[in-house]
Amino acid sequence: MRVYDYGWVEQFRGWGNGQKMLIRLQMHSTDPQLAEPLLGNARSKGCIRIPADMNFFLDHYGILDADYDEAMERGQHFWVMRSDRIAVKTPGRYLVVIESEAKSRPLWLSNPRPK
């Protein structure tokens, strides 16, 4: 599965002394059987963990690939791009993270994964 790397960002620690620190912000899928049931709970020191199906969707349709698409139009090639990729017409390049502080898991996390 693809890892989306957003580089180094300054962030307050959610553990320890709560001080600001630099973290390498990455988004990636997690093990469907072992760790996916834990999504929605604080378990990481910087990574944004998403369901494997969401990772596949973002990757297959190039949802966050605007910069890659522009570089490929200039002739660059990237091994990370799927050979079966079906890119959307207007991909994005930014990630928005929302902390909802919800007390229960969203329905889409409760449903079984499609086969």
C-alpha positions in Angstrom: 0.0 0.0 0.0 1.1 3.5 -0.7 2.5 5.9 2.0 1.6 9.5 1.5 4.4 11.7 2.9 3.6 15.2 3.9 7.1 16.1 5.1 8.2 17.6 8.4 5.6 19.6 10.3 5.6 21.3 13.7 3.0 19.8 16.0 2.2 19.6 19.7 2.9 16.2 21.3 -0.2 14.3 22.3 1.9 12.4 24.8 4.6 13.2 27.3 5.2 16.9 28.0 2.9 18.3 25.3 5.7 20.5 23.8 5.9 21.4 20.2 8.1 19.1 18.1 8.9 18.3 14.5 7.2 15.1 13.2 7.3 13.4 9.8 3.6 13.5 8.8 2.6 10.4 6.8 -0.7 8.8 5.9 -0.9 5.1 5.3 -3.1 2.1 5.7 -2.9 -0.3 8.5 -3.4 -4.1 8.9 -7.0 -4.8 8.2 -7.4 -7.6 10.7 -5.2 -6.4 13.6 -5.2 -2.6 13.6 -8.1 -1.4 11.5 -10.6 -2.1 14.3 -8.5 0.4 16.4 -8.9 3.3 13.8 -10.5 6.3 15.3 -8.5 6.0 18.6 -5.2 7.8 19.3 -2.5 5.1 18.7 0.1 7.0 16.7 2.8 9.5 17.3 2.4 11.3 14.0 1.0 9.0 11.3 -2.5 9.3 10.0 -3.7 5.7 9.7 -6.5 5.0 7.3 -8.4 1.8 6.3 -6.7 -0.3 3.5 -9.8 0.3 1.3 -9.4 4.0 1.6 -5.7 3.8 0.8 -6.6 1.8 -2.3 -9.3 4.3 -3.4 -7.0 7.3 -3.0 -4.2 5.6 -4.8 -6.2 4.0 -7.6 -8.0 7.2 -8.5 -5.1 9.6 -7.9 -7.2 11.7 -5.5 -4.2 13.5 -4.0 -1.9 13.3 -7.0 -2.0 16.8 -8.5 1.7 17.4 -8.1 2.5 13.9 -9.5 0.2 14.5 -12.5 1.9 17.8 -13.3 5.3 16.2 -13.1 4.2 13.3 -15.3 2.9 15.8 -17.9 6.5 17.2 -18.0 7.8 13.7 -18.7 8.8 12.5 -15.2 8.0 8.9 -14.2 7.3 7.6 -10.7 7.5 4.0 -9.6 4.9 4.7 -6.9 2.1 5.2 -9.5 -0.1 2.2 -10.0 -0.1 0.7 -13.5 -4.0 0.3 -13.3 -4.5 3.9 -12.0 -7.6 5.7 -13.2 -6.9 9.3 -12.3 -9.7 11.8 -11.6 -9.8 14.9 -13.8 -9.1 17.3 -10.9 -6.9 15.7 -8.3 -6.0 17.5 -5.1 -2.7 18.1 -3.3 -3.8 19.0 0.2 -4.8 16.9 3.1 -7.3 18.2 5.6 -7.4 16.5 9.0 -10.4 17.1 11.2 -10.5 16.1 14.9 -14.2 15.5 15.7 -13.8 14.2 19.2 -16.6 11.8 18.4 -17.5 9.4 21.2 -18.4 6.6 18.8 -16.9 5.1 15.7 -18.4 6.2 12.3 -20.6 3.7 10.5 -18.1 3.3 7.6 -15.6 1.9 10.1 -18.1 -0.6 11.5 -19.0 -2.2 8.2 -17.1 -5.3 6.9 -14.7 -4.7 4.1 -16.0 -5.7 0.6 -14.3 -8.8 -0.9 
